Amino acid sequence: MVARPRRWSRVLGYASVAAAGVGAAIVPDPRVADATGPLVYLWAGFLIAGGILAGVGSLTDRWLGEALGCPLLSTSLAAYAVILFATGRAAAVIGSLFLAGMAFLMWARARDIELLRREATRAVRVRSAEGT
């Protein structure tokens, strides 16, 4: 029972990121659009796809969704962070530090999921070897 609130908080968080990606695709930030041109839509797409994949993975308790979604989210958040930081404006730099922190957290989550996957695979191999 303890996992349910944690799972729903991740689902809501990933859904919020996907919604932000939709907003970024419809109304791209001018600084990001100026810095990256049409790549602004790639970063928004990464937010949308990553948020949906990770959200569905969390909702269904399937590691594959988060394993695929988190790297997309981390990449997109890092791109936005670098672009905002490069403006040199105080508010943008502060926002970029937050985005960089979130990018590192998404990267760490992806690494944790990979570790869980490896351990689960190892445990299955051990059980299979013991059964034969």
CNS distance restraints for C-alpha pairs under 8 A (distance, minus, plus):
assign (resid   2 and name CA) (resid   6 and name CA) 7.35 0.50 0.50
assign (resid   3 and name CA) (resid   7 and name CA) 5.97 0.50 0.50
assign (resid   4 and name CA) (resid   8 and name CA) 6.19 0.50 0.50
assign (resid   5 and name CA) (resid   9 and name CA) 6.09 0.50 0.50
assign (resid   6 and name CA) (resid  10 and name CA) 6.39 0.50 0.50
assign (resid   7 and name CA) (resid  11 and name CA) 6.23 0.50 0.50
assign (resid   7 and name CA) (resid  58 and name CA) 5.94 0.50 0.50
assign (resid   7 and name CA) (resid  59 and name CA) 6.66 0.50 0.50
assign (resid   7 and name CA) (resid  61 and name CA) 7.95 0.50 0.50
assign (resid   8 and name CA) (resid  12 and name CA) 6.06 0.50 0.50
assign (resid   8 and name CA) (resid  58 and name CA) 7.73 0.50 0.50
assign (resid   8 and name CA) (resid  59 and name CA) 7.09 0.50 0.50
assign (resid   9 and name CA) (resid  13 and name CA) 6.04 0.50 0.50
assign (resid  10 and name CA) (resid  14 and name CA) 6.03 0.50 0.50
assign (resid  10 and name CA) (resid  55 and name CA) 6.92 0.50 0.50
assign (resid  10 and name CA) (resid  58 and name CA) 6.54 0.50 0.50
assign (resid  11 and name CA) (resid  15 and name CA) 6.04 0.50 0.50
assign (resid  11 and name CA) (resid  54 and name CA) 7.69 0.50 0.50
assign (resid  11 and name CA) (resid  55 and name CA) 4.63 0.50 0.50
assign (resid  11 and name CA) (resid  56 and name CA) 7.28 0.50 0.50
assign (resid  11 and name CA) (resid  58 and name CA) 5.82 0.50 0.50
assign (resid  11 and name CA) (resid  59 and name CA) 6.02 0.50 0.50
assign (resid  12 and name CA) (resid  16 and name CA) 6.09 0.50 0.50
assign (resid  12 and name CA) (resid  55 and name CA) 7.47 0.50 0.50
assign (resid  13 and name CA) (resid  17 and name CA) 6.39 0.50 0.50
assign (resid  13 and name CA) (resid  55 and name CA) 7.87 0.50 0.50
assign (resid  14 and name CA) (resid  18 and name CA) 6.24 0.50 0.50
assign (resid  14 and name CA) (resid  50 and name CA) 7.89 0.50 0.50
assign (resid  14 and name CA) (resid  51 and name CA) 4.54 0.50 0.50
assign (resid  14 and name CA) (resid  52 and name CA) 6.83 0.50 0.50
assign (resid  14 and name CA) (resid  54 and name CA) 6.34 0.50 0.50
assign (resid  14 and name CA) (resid  55 and name CA) 5.04 0.50 0.50
assign (resid  15 and name CA) (resid  19 and name CA) 6.14 0.50 0.50
assign (resid  15 and name CA) (resid  51 and name CA) 5.77 0.50 0.50
assign (resid  15 and name CA) (resid  52 and name CA) 6.58 0.50 0.50
assign (resid  15 and name CA) (resid  55 and name CA) 6.15 0.50 0.50
assign (resid  16 and name CA) (resid  20 and name CA) 6.14 0.50 0.50
assign (resid  16 and name CA) (resid  51 and name CA) 7.62 0.50 0.50
assign (resid  17 and name CA) (resid  21 and name CA) 6.23 0.50 0.50
assign (resid  17 and name CA) (resid  47 and name CA) 6.17 0.50 0.50
assign (resid  17 and name CA) (resid  48 and name CA) 7.05 0.50 0.50
assign (resid  17 and name CA) (resid  51 and name CA) 5.53 0.50 0.50
assign (resid  18 and name CA) (resid  22 and name CA) 6.42 0.50 0.50
assign (resid  18 and name CA) (resid  47 and name CA) 5.43 0.50 0.50
assign (resid  18 and name CA) (resid  48 and name CA) 4.09 0.50 0.50
assign (resid  18 and name CA) (resid  49 and name CA) 7.00 0.50 0.50
assign (resid  18 and name CA) (resid  50 and name CA) 7.16 0.50 0.50
assign (resid  18 and name CA) (resid  51 and name CA) 4.44 0.50 0.50
assign (resid  18 and name CA) (resid  52 and name CA) 6.14 0.50 0.50
assign (resid  19 and name CA) (resid  23 and name CA) 6.33 0.50 0.50
assign (resid  19 and name CA) (resid  48 and name CA) 6.91 0.50 0.50
assign (resid  20 and name CA) (resid  24 and name CA) 6.04 0.50 0.50
assign (resid  20 and name CA) (resid  47 and name CA) 7.30 0.50 0.50
assign (resid  20 and name CA) (resid  48 and name CA) 7.66 0.50 0.50
assign (resid  21 and name CA) (resid  25 and name CA) 6.12 0.50 0.50
assign (resid  21 and name CA) (resid  43 and name CA) 7.92 0.50 0.50
assign (resid  21 and name CA) (resid  44 and name CA) 4.56 0.50 0.50
assign (resid  21 and name CA) (resid  45 and name CA) 6.44 0.50 0.50
assign (resid  21 and name CA) (resid  46 and name CA) 7.54 0.50 0.50
assign (resid  21 and name CA) (resid  47 and name CA) 4.74 0.50 0.50
assign (resid  21 and name CA) (resid  48 and name CA) 4.86 0.50 0.50
assign (resid  22 and name CA) (resid  26 and name CA) 6.24 0.50 0.50
assign (resid  22 and name CA) (resid  44 and name CA) 6.78 0.50 0.50
assign (resid  22 and name CA) (resid  45 and name CA) 7.83 0.50 0.50
assign (resid  22 and name CA) (resid  48 and name CA) 6.35 0.50 0.50
assign (resid  23 and name CA) (resid  27 and name CA) 5.83 0.50 0.50
assign (resid  23 and name CA) (resid  28 and name CA) 7.41 0.50 0.50
assign (resid  24 and name CA) (resid  28 and name CA) 4.59 0.50 0.50
assign (resid  24 and name CA) (resid  29 and name CA) 6.81 0.50 0.50
assign (resid  24 and name CA) (resid  41 and name CA) 7.76 0.50 0.50
assign (resid  24 and name CA) (resid  44 and name CA) 5.56 0.50 0.50
assign (resid  25 and name CA) (resid  40 and name CA) 7.58 0.50 0.50
assign (resid  25 and name CA) (resid  41 and name CA) 5.66 0.50 0.50
assign (resid  25 and name CA) (resid  44 and name CA) 5.36 0.50 0.50
assign (resid  25 and name CA) (resid  45 and name CA) 7.35 0.50 0.50
assign (resid  28 and name CA) (resid  32 and name CA) 7.16 0.50 0.50
assign (resid  28 and name CA) (resid  33 and name CA) 6.40 0.50 0.50
assign (resid  28 and name CA) (resid  40 and name CA) 6.89 0.50 0.50
assign (resid  28 and name CA) (resid  41 and name CA) 7.84 0.50 0.50
assign (resid  29 and name CA) (resid  33 and name CA) 6.14 0.50 0.50
assign (resid  30 and name CA) (resid  34 and name CA) 5.89 0.50 0.50
assign (resid  31 and name CA) (resid  35 and name CA) 6.10 0.50 0.50
assign (resid  31 and name CA) (resid  83 and name CA) 7.50 0.50 0.50
assign (resid  31 and name CA) (resid  84 and name CA) 7.38 0.50 0.50
assign (resid  31 and name CA) (resid  87 and name CA) 7.91 0.50 0.50
assign (resid  32 and name CA) (resid  36 and name CA) 5.95 0.50 0.50
assign (resid  32 and name CA) (resid  37 and name CA) 7.65 0.50 0.50
assign (resid  32 and name CA) (resid  40 and name CA) 6.24 0.50 0.50
assign (resid  32 and name CA) (resid  80 and name CA) 7.05 0.50 0.50
assign (resid  32 and name CA) (resid  83 and name CA) 6.30 0.50 0.50
assign (resid  32 and name CA) (resid  84 and name CA) 7.49 0.50 0.50
assign (resid  33 and name CA) (resid  37 and name CA) 4.91 0.50 0.50
assign (resid  33 and name CA) (resid  38 and name CA) 6.93 0.50 0.50
assign (resid  33 and name CA) (resid  39 and name CA) 7.61 0.50 0.50
assign (resid  33 and name CA) (resid  40 and name CA) 5.42 0.50 0.50
assign (resid  35 and name CA) (resid  83 and name CA) 6.93 0.50 0.50
assign (resid  36 and name CA) (resid  40 and name CA) 5.86 0.50 0.50
assign (resid  38 and name CA) (resid  42 and name CA) 7.43 0.50 0.50
assign (resid  39 and name CA) (resid  43 and name CA) 6.44 0.50 0.50
assign (resid  40 and name CA) (resid  44 and name CA) 6.33 0.50 0.50
assign (resid  41 and name CA) (resid  45 and name CA) 5.92 0.50 0.50
assign (resid  42 and name CA) (resid  46 and name CA) 6.13 0.50 0.50
assign (resid  43 and name CA) (resid  47 and name CA) 6.41 0.50 0.50
assign (resid  43 and name CA) (resid  76 and name CA) 5.02 0.50 0.50
assign (resid  43 and name CA) (resid  79 and name CA) 7.44 0.50 0.50
assign (resid  43 and name CA) (resid  80 and name CA) 7.90 0.50 0.50
assign (resid  44 and name CA) (resid  48 and name CA) 6.29 0.50 0.50
assign (resid  44 and name CA) (resid  76 and name CA) 7.42 0.50 0.50
assign (resid  45 and name CA) (resid  49 and name CA) 5.92 0.50 0.50
assign (resid  46 and name CA) (resid  50 and name CA) 5.53 0.50 0.50
assign (resid  46 and name CA) (resid  51 and name CA) 7.99 0.50 0.50
assign (resid  46 and name CA) (resid  72 and name CA) 5.23 0.50 0.50
assign (resid  46 and name CA) (resid  73 and name CA) 6.16 0.50 0.50
assign (resid  46 and name CA) (resid  75 and name CA) 7.82 0.50 0.50
assign (resid  46 and name CA) (resid  76 and name CA) 5.99 0.50 0.50
assign (resid  47 and name CA) (resid  51 and name CA) 5.74 0.50 0.50
assign (resid  47 and name CA) (resid  72 and name CA) 6.88 0.50 0.50
assign (resid  47 and name CA) (resid  73 and name CA) 5.51 0.50 0.50
assign (resid  47 and name CA) (resid  76 and name CA) 6.39 0.50 0.50
assign (resid  48 and name CA) (resid  52 and name CA) 6.14 0.50 0.50
assign (resid  49 and name CA) (resid  53 and name CA) 5.97 0.50 0.50
assign (resid  49 and name CA) (resid  69 and name CA) 6.84 0.50 0.50
assign (resid  49 and name CA) (resid  72 and name CA) 7.53 0.50 0.50
assign (resid  50 and name CA) (resid  54 and name CA) 5.89 0.50 0.50
assign (resid  50 and name CA) (resid  66 and name CA) 7.98 0.50 0.50
assign (resid  50 and name CA) (resid  68 and name CA) 7.13 0.50 0.50
assign (resid  50 and name CA) (resid  69 and name CA) 3.77 0.50 0.50
assign (resid  50 and name CA) (resid  70 and name CA) 6.10 0.50 0.50
assign (resid  50 and name CA) (resid  71 and name CA) 7.56 0.50 0.50
assign (resid  50 and name CA) (resid  72 and name CA) 5.18 0.50 0.50
assign (resid  50 and name CA) (resid  73 and name CA) 5.30 0.50 0.50
assign (resid  51 and name CA) (resid  55 and name CA) 5.73 0.50 0.50
assign (resid  51 and name CA) (resid  69 and name CA) 6.33 0.50 0.50
assign (resid  51 and name CA) (resid  70 and name CA) 7.94 0.50 0.50
assign (resid  51 and name CA) (resid  73 and name CA) 7.06 0.50 0.50
assign (resid  52 and name CA) (resid  56 and name CA) 5.98 0.50 0.50
assign (resid  52 and name CA) (resid  69 and name CA) 7.41 0.50 0.50
assign (resid  53 and name CA) (resid  57 and name CA) 6.05 0.50 0.50
assign (resid  53 and name CA) (resid  65 and name CA) 4.68 0.50 0.50
assign (resid  53 and name CA) (resid  66 and name CA) 6.27 0.50 0.50
assign (resid  53 and name CA) (resid  68 and name CA) 6.68 0.50 0.50
assign (resid  53 and name CA) (resid  69 and name CA) 5.00 0.50 0.50
assign (resid  54 and name CA) (resid  58 and name CA) 6.07 0.50 0.50
assign (resid  54 and name CA) (resid  65 and name CA) 4.71 0.50 0.50
assign (resid  54 and name CA) (resid  66 and name CA) 3.90 0.50 0.50
assign (resid  54 and name CA) (resid  67 and name CA) 7.32 0.50 0.50
assign (resid  54 and name CA) (resid  68 and name CA) 7.08 0.50 0.50
assign (resid  54 and name CA) (resid  69 and name CA) 4.69 0.50 0.50
assign (resid  54 and name CA) (resid  70 and name CA) 6.47 0.50 0.50
assign (resid  55 and name CA) (resid  59 and name CA) 6.03 0.50 0.50
assign (resid  55 and name CA) (resid  65 and name CA) 7.27 0.50 0.50
assign (resid  55 and name CA) (resid  66 and name CA) 7.26 0.50 0.50
assign (resid  56 and name CA) (resid  60 and name CA) 6.06 0.50 0.50
assign (resid  56 and name CA) (resid  65 and name CA) 6.25 0.50 0.50
assign (resid  57 and name CA) (resid  61 and name CA) 5.68 0.50 0.50
assign (resid  57 and name CA) (resid  62 and name CA) 4.75 0.50 0.50
assign (resid  57 and name CA) (resid  63 and name CA) 5.90 0.50 0.50
assign (resid  57 and name CA) (resid  64 and name CA) 6.34 0.50 0.50
assign (resid  57 and name CA) (resid  65 and name CA) 3.90 0.50 0.50
assign (resid  57 and name CA) (resid  66 and name CA) 5.43 0.50 0.50
assign (resid  58 and name CA) (resid  62 and name CA) 6.44 0.50 0.50
assign (resid  58 and name CA) (resid  63 and name CA) 7.37 0.50 0.50
assign (resid  58 and name CA) (resid  65 and name CA) 7.19 0.50 0.50
assign (resid  58 and name CA) (resid  66 and name CA) 6.83 0.50 0.50
assign (resid  62 and name CA) (resid  66 and name CA) 7.70 0.50 0.50
assign (resid  63 and name CA) (resid  67 and name CA) 5.96 0.50 0.50
assign (resid  63 and name CA) (resid 113 and name CA) 6.60 0.50 0.50
assign (resid  63 and name CA) (resid 117 and name CA) 7.64 0.50 0.50
assign (resid  64 and name CA) (resid  68 and name CA) 6.11 0.50 0.50
assign (resid  65 and name CA) (resid  69 and name CA) 5.93 0.50 0.50
assign (resid  66 and name CA) (resid  70 and name CA) 5.53 0.50 0.50
assign (resid  66 and name CA) (resid 110 and name CA) 7.02 0.50 0.50
assign (resid  66 and name CA) (resid 113 and name CA) 7.52 0.50 0.50
assign (resid  67 and name CA) (resid  71 and name CA) 7.30 0.50 0.50
assign (resid  67 and name CA) (resid 110 and name CA) 5.60 0.50 0.50
assign (resid  67 and name CA) (resid 113 and name CA) 6.24 0.50 0.50
assign (resid  67 and name CA) (resid 114 and name CA) 7.02 0.50 0.50
assign (resid  68 and name CA) (resid  72 and name CA) 7.18 0.50 0.50
assign (resid  69 and name CA) (resid  73 and name CA) 6.29 0.50 0.50
assign (resid  70 and name CA) (resid  74 and name CA) 5.98 0.50 0.50
assign (resid  70 and name CA) (resid 106 and name CA) 5.40 0.50 0.50
assign (resid  70 and name CA) (resid 107 and name CA) 6.57 0.50 0.50
assign (resid  70 and name CA) (resid 109 and name CA) 7.00 0.50 0.50
assign (resid  70 and name CA) (resid 110 and name CA) 5.55 0.50 0.50
assign (resid  71 and name CA) (resid  75 and name CA) 6.06 0.50 0.50
assign (resid  71 and name CA) (resid 106 and name CA) 6.95 0.50 0.50
assign (resid  71 and name CA) (resid 107 and name CA) 6.22 0.50 0.50
assign (resid  71 and name CA) (resid 110 and name CA) 6.50 0.50 0.50
assign (resid  72 and name CA) (resid  76 and name CA) 6.20 0.50 0.50
assign (resid  73 and name CA) (resid  77 and name CA) 5.98 0.50 0.50
assign (resid  73 and name CA) (resid 103 and name CA) 7.03 0.50 0.50
assign (resid  73 and name CA) (resid 106 and name CA) 6.68 0.50 0.50
assign (resid  74 and name CA) (resid  78 and name CA) 6.03 0.50 0.50
assign (resid  74 and name CA) (resid 102 and name CA) 7.42 0.50 0.50
assign (resid  74 and name CA) (resid 103 and name CA) 4.26 0.50 0.50
assign (resid  74 and name CA) (resid 104 and name CA) 6.77 0.50 0.50
assign (resid  74 and name CA) (resid 105 and name CA) 7.86 0.50 0.50
assign (resid  74 and name CA) (resid 106 and name CA) 5.23 0.50 0.50
assign (resid  74 and name CA) (resid 107 and name CA) 5.65 0.50 0.50
assign (resid  75 and name CA) (resid  79 and name CA) 6.20 0.50 0.50
assign (resid  75 and name CA) (resid 103 and name CA) 6.99 0.50 0.50
assign (resid  76 and name CA) (resid  80 and name CA) 6.30 0.50 0.50
assign (resid  76 and name CA) (resid 103 and name CA) 7.87 0.50 0.50
assign (resid  77 and name CA) (resid  81 and name CA) 6.08 0.50 0.50
assign (resid  77 and name CA) (resid  99 and name CA) 5.66 0.50 0.50
assign (resid  77 and name CA) (resid 100 and name CA) 6.59 0.50 0.50
assign (resid  77 and name CA) (resid 102 and name CA) 7.00 0.50 0.50
assign (resid  77 and name CA) (resid 103 and name CA) 5.20 0.50 0.50
assign (resid  78 and name CA) (resid  82 and name CA) 6.16 0.50 0.50
assign (resid  78 and name CA) (resid  99 and name CA) 6.73 0.50 0.50
assign (resid  78 and name CA) (resid 100 and name CA) 5.55 0.50 0.50
assign (resid  78 and name CA) (resid 103 and name CA) 5.50 0.50 0.50
assign (resid  79 and name CA) (resid  83 and name CA) 6.24 0.50 0.50
assign (resid  80 and name CA) (resid  84 and name CA) 6.10 0.50 0.50
assign (resid  80 and name CA) (resid  96 and name CA) 7.14 0.50 0.50
assign (resid  80 and name CA) (resid  99 and name CA) 7.19 0.50 0.50
assign (resid  81 and name CA) (resid  85 and name CA) 5.97 0.50 0.50
assign (resid  81 and name CA) (resid  95 and name CA) 7.47 0.50 0.50
assign (resid  81 and name CA) (resid  96 and name CA) 4.12 0.50 0.50
assign (resid  81 and name CA) (resid  97 and name CA) 6.71 0.50 0.50
assign (resid  81 and name CA) (resid  98 and name CA) 7.88 0.50 0.50
assign (resid  81 and name CA) (resid  99 and name CA) 5.32 0.50 0.50
assign (resid  81 and name CA) (resid 100 and name CA) 5.46 0.50 0.50
assign (resid  82 and name CA) (resid  86 and name CA) 6.10 0.50 0.50
assign (resid  82 and name CA) (resid  96 and name CA) 6.78 0.50 0.50
assign (resid  82 and name CA) (resid 100 and name CA) 7.95 0.50 0.50
assign (resid  83 and name CA) (resid  87 and name CA) 6.82 0.50 0.50
assign (resid  83 and name CA) (resid  96 and name CA) 7.93 0.50 0.50
assign (resid  84 and name CA) (resid  88 and name CA) 7.59 0.50 0.50
assign (resid  84 and name CA) (resid  92 and name CA) 5.26 0.50 0.50
assign (resid  84 and name CA) (resid  93 and name CA) 6.11 0.50 0.50
assign (resid  84 and name CA) (resid  95 and name CA) 7.38 0.50 0.50
assign (resid  84 and name CA) (resid  96 and name CA) 5.49 0.50 0.50
assign (resid  85 and name CA) (resid  89 and name CA) 7.65 0.50 0.50
assign (resid  85 and name CA) (resid  92 and name CA) 6.18 0.50 0.50
assign (resid  85 and name CA) (resid  93 and name CA) 4.56 0.50 0.50
assign (resid  85 and name CA) (resid  94 and name CA) 7.97 0.50 0.50
assign (resid  85 and name CA) (resid  96 and name CA) 5.43 0.50 0.50
assign (resid  85 and name CA) (resid  97 and name CA) 7.75 0.50 0.50
assign (resid  86 and name CA) (resid  93 and name CA) 7.76 0.50 0.50
assign (resid  87 and name CA) (resid  92 and name CA) 6.94 0.50 0.50
assign (resid  87 and name CA) (resid  93 and name CA) 7.50 0.50 0.50
assign (resid  88 and name CA) (resid  92 and name CA) 7.07 0.50 0.50
assign (resid  88 and name CA) (resid  93 and name CA) 6.26 0.50 0.50
assign (resid  89 and name CA) (resid  93 and name CA) 6.02 0.50 0.50
assign (resid  90 and name CA) (resid  94 and name CA) 6.23 0.50 0.50
assign (resid  91 and name CA) (resid  95 and name CA) 6.22 0.50 0.50
assign (resid  92 and name CA) (resid  96 and name CA) 5.97 0.50 0.50
assign (resid  93 and name CA) (resid  97 and name CA) 6.29 0.50 0.50
assign (resid  94 and name CA) (resid  98 and name CA) 6.64 0.50 0.50
assign (resid  95 and name CA) (resid  99 and name CA) 6.30 0.50 0.50
assign (resid  96 and name CA) (resid 100 and name CA) 5.96 0.50 0.50
assign (resid  97 and name CA) (resid 101 and name CA) 6.16 0.50 0.50
assign (resid  98 and name CA) (resid 102 and name CA) 6.32 0.50 0.50
assign (resid  99 and name CA) (resid 103 and name CA) 6.10 0.50 0.50
assign (resid 100 and name CA) (resid 104 and name CA) 6.25 0.50 0.50
assign (resid 101 and name CA) (resid 105 and name CA) 6.25 0.50 0.50
assign (resid 102 and name CA) (resid 106 and name CA) 6.14 0.50 0.50
assign (resid 103 and name CA) (resid 107 and name CA) 6.16 0.50 0.50
assign (resid 104 and name CA) (resid 108 and name CA) 6.07 0.50 0.50
assign (resid 105 and name CA) (resid 109 and name CA) 6.10 0.50 0.50
assign (resid 106 and name CA) (resid 110 and name CA) 6.21 0.50 0.50
assign (resid 107 and name CA) (resid 111 and name CA) 6.33 0.50 0.50
assign (resid 108 and name CA) (resid 112 and name CA) 6.16 0.50 0.50
assign (resid 109 and name CA) (resid 113 and name CA) 6.18 0.50 0.50
assign (resid 110 and name CA) (resid 114 and name CA) 6.24 0.50 0.50
assign (resid 111 and name CA) (resid 115 and name CA) 6.22 0.50 0.50
assign (resid 112 and name CA) (resid 116 and name CA) 6.24 0.50 0.50
assign (resid 113 and name CA) (resid 117 and name CA) 6.11 0.50 0.50
assign (resid 114 and name CA) (resid 118 and name CA) 6.17 0.50 0.50
assign (resid 115 and name CA) (resid 119 and name CA) 6.15 0.50 0.50
assign (resid 116 and name CA) (resid 120 and name CA) 6.06 0.50 0.50
assign (resid 117 and name CA) (resid 121 and name CA) 6.14 0.50 0.50
assign (resid 118 and name CA) (resid 122 and name CA) 6.11 0.50 0.50
assign (resid 119 and name CA) (resid 123 and name CA) 6.09 0.50 0.50
assign (resid 120 and name CA) (resid 124 and name CA) 6.27 0.50 0.50
assign (resid 121 and name CA) (resid 125 and name CA) 6.31 0.50 0.50
assign (resid 122 and name CA) (resid 126 and name CA) 6.20 0.50 0.50
assign (resid 123 and name CA) (resid 127 and name CA) 6.17 0.50 0.50
assign (resid 124 and name CA) (resid 128 and name CA) 6.04 0.50 0.50
assign (resid 125 and name CA) (resid 129 and name CA) 6.07 0.50 0.50
assign (resid 126 and name CA) (resid 130 and name CA) 6.15 0.50 0.50
assign (resid 127 and name CA) (resid 131 and name CA) 6.15 0.50 0.50
assign (resid 128 and name CA) (resid 132 and name CA) 6.47 0.50 0.50
